[in-house]
Amino acid sequence: MPIPVLKPTVARSETFAGVTYHIEGELVPALHIELSSVPVYFEHYILLWKDIHVQIGIRPLSGGLKRVLAGMPVFLTEAGGPGQICFSRDGAGHIFGIHLKVGERVDMREHQFLAATGNVEYGLEPVPQIQTGI
């Protein structure tokens, strides 16, 4: 089995899917995005700062009832440019960019998602749990 390779925690002027982004910091890194015509969406509590011209709105997600029952968000916050916006979590961690091709997907644990461009679908996949009895 191959040994996992740690992804770099620094990115400067990376451009992908219509946005340019920078990742800075080691212990509690921050994602700084330069917005143009492509919106990004994110969980509201990770926003550090934004330019005054960046417009903030709500992005509804499909599967509302399943999301409520699973304790997942029903809405995400969406930002549109032009302008700059910055995100970070309130704890130590690792941030890296994942450049998805059309049709690709990434499965992740809840509350680990930071931000995505508006053309990426954000879905919910229930995981069967072991029933422990009454």
N, C-alpha and C positions, 0 to 999 in steps of 0.2 A: 504494500500500500504506500503511495507517495506521501511524503511529508508535506503538510500544508505550508504555503508560502504567505507570509504576512504582506499585505498590500501597503504601499507607502501612505503616510499620513499627511503628506504635503502635495498640493497641486497648485500650480500657478498658471493662470490664463489658459485653462483647459476649455475648449469649445466643443460642445456637442448638443445636438437636437435644438439648436437655436438660442442657446444661452452660453455665456462664458462664466466659469466658476473658479473659485480659489478655495483651497482648504488650508487652514493655518492653525498651528498650535499642536501640542503633543498630549498633555494630560487631559484637557477639556477643549478639544478642537472646535473650530467654527467653520461653517460653510458660508461663503460670501458669493452671491450670485449677481451678475450684471444682466438685468432683464432687457429684452427688446420686445418683439411682438408675441413671443411664446410665453404663456403664463406658467407659473409653478404652483403646486399645492403642497400643503404641509399641515401638521397638527399645530394648533394655535399657540400652545404653550412653549414652543421652541423658538419663537421669533425674538431675536435680540434687538434689531433696529431695521429701519427702512427709510429710503428717501421719501420726501414729502410728496413726490409725484407718483409714487407707486400706489396703485389702487388695490384695496383689499376687499374681497368678497367671500362668498360661501360656495363650496362645491358639494352638491348632494351626492351621496353614494347609493348604489343599488343594493337591494336586499336589506332594507331598513329593519324589518322585524327580526330577521336572523341576527343582525348586528346588535340590536338592543338586547336580545336574549344572551348573546355572547359577551356583552359588555364592551363592544367595539364602537368606535365613533360612527355616527350616521351622517355627519357633515365633516368636511375638512376645510381649512382656510385656503383661499386661492389668491395669489398676488399677480398683477399684471403691470407691465412696464410702459414706458421706459423708466429705468432707474436701477437702484441697487438695493439689495436686501440681504440680511445676514441671519443665520440660524445657529443654534447650539443647544445641547442638552444641559441639564443642570448637574451632571455628574461626569466622571471620567469615562472615556470610551475611545472609539476609533471611528473615523469618518472616511469613507472612500467612495469614489464615483463608480457606478456600474453603468456602462454604455450598452443598453439593450438593443438588439436588432428586432425588426418586425417579427412578431410571433413568439419571441423569447419571454420567459417569466422568471421571477425570483420569488422563492418562498422565504418568509422571515417570521421570526417570533413577534408577537404583538408588542407595540410600543418601541420597536427598533427602527421603524421607518422615519426618515428625516424629511426628505422633500423629493419631488419628481416633477418633470415637465408635464404640461397639460395633455400631451398625447399619450401618456402612459396610463393604463387602466389599473385601478387599485381595487382588488377584490378580496373576498373572504372565503377561505377554504376550511371548513370545520374538520377537526381531527378527532377521531373516535377516542373516547376516554374509557378507562377500565371502570366498570361499575363495582362498587365496594359492598353493596347490599344495604339493607335497612338497619 
